[in-house]
């Protein structure tokens, strides 16, 4: 699984859409941190077994499978 790439511009735009302004160069730092997290999660074999990204209802299906029987 390949992790999505986040640029500083994308992070700044996503936060600006929510009314959050960042200090100069903060977008770059957040992009590096976000990319580190995405790279680490992409290598997680447990995450690879989940079908959360495969379909919109995947999250609900995963929750249903995890409920105590």
C-alpha positions as CSV (number, residue, x, y, z in Angstrom):
1,X,0.0,0.0,0.0
2,X,1.4,3.4,-0.9
3,X,0.8,6.3,1.4
4,X,-0.7,9.5,0.0
5,X,1.6,12.4,-0.3
6,X,0.7,15.6,1.6
7,X,2.2,18.9,0.6
8,X,2.4,22.0,2.8
9,X,0.1,23.8,0.5
10,X,-2.6,21.1,0.8
11,X,-2.3,21.2,4.6
12,X,-2.5,25.0,4.7
13,X,-5.5,24.9,2.4
14,X,-7.3,22.2,4.4
15,X,-6.8,24.1,7.6
16,X,-7.7,27.5,6.0
17,X,-11.0,26.0,4.8
18,X,-11.8,25.4,8.5
19,X,-10.8,28.9,9.5
20,X,-7.4,27.9,10.9
21,X,-4.4,30.1,10.0
22,X,-0.9,28.8,10.4
23,X,2.3,30.7,11.1
24,X,4.8,31.0,8.3
25,X,6.7,27.7,7.5
26,X,4.3,25.7,9.9
27,X,2.7,24.0,6.9
28,X,6.1,22.5,5.9
29,X,6.6,21.1,9.4
30,X,3.1,19.7,9.5
31,X,3.5,18.1,6.1
32,X,6.7,16.4,7.1
33,X,5.1,15.1,10.3
34,X,2.0,14.0,8.5
35,X,4.1,12.2,5.9
36,X,6.0,10.3,8.6
37,X,2.7,9.1,10.1
38,X,1.4,8.1,6.7
39,X,4.5,6.2,5.9
40,X,4.5,4.4,9.2
41,X,0.9,3.4,8.9
42,X,1.3,2.2,5.3
43,X,3.8,-0.4,6.6
44,X,1.5,-1.6,9.3
45,X,0.3,-5.2,8.4
46,X,-2.7,-4.9,10.7
47,X,-3.9,-1.8,8.9
48,X,-3.4,-3.5,5.6
49,X,-5.9,-6.2,6.6
50,X,-8.7,-3.7,7.2
51,X,-11.1,-2.8,4.5
52,X,-11.7,0.8,5.7
53,X,-10.4,2.4,2.5
54,X,-12.0,-0.1,0.1
55,X,-15.6,1.1,0.4
56,X,-17.5,3.9,2.2
57,X,-19.3,1.4,4.4
58,X,-16.0,-0.3,5.3
59,X,-15.6,1.5,8.6
60,X,-19.1,0.4,9.7
61,X,-18.4,-3.1,8.7
62,X,-15.1,-3.2,10.6
63,X,-16.9,-1.9,13.7
64,X,-19.5,-4.5,13.4
65,X,-16.9,-7.3,13.2
66,X,-15.1,-5.9,16.3
67,X,-18.2,-5.8,18.6
68,X,-18.3,-8.3,21.4
69,X,-20.4,-11.3,20.5
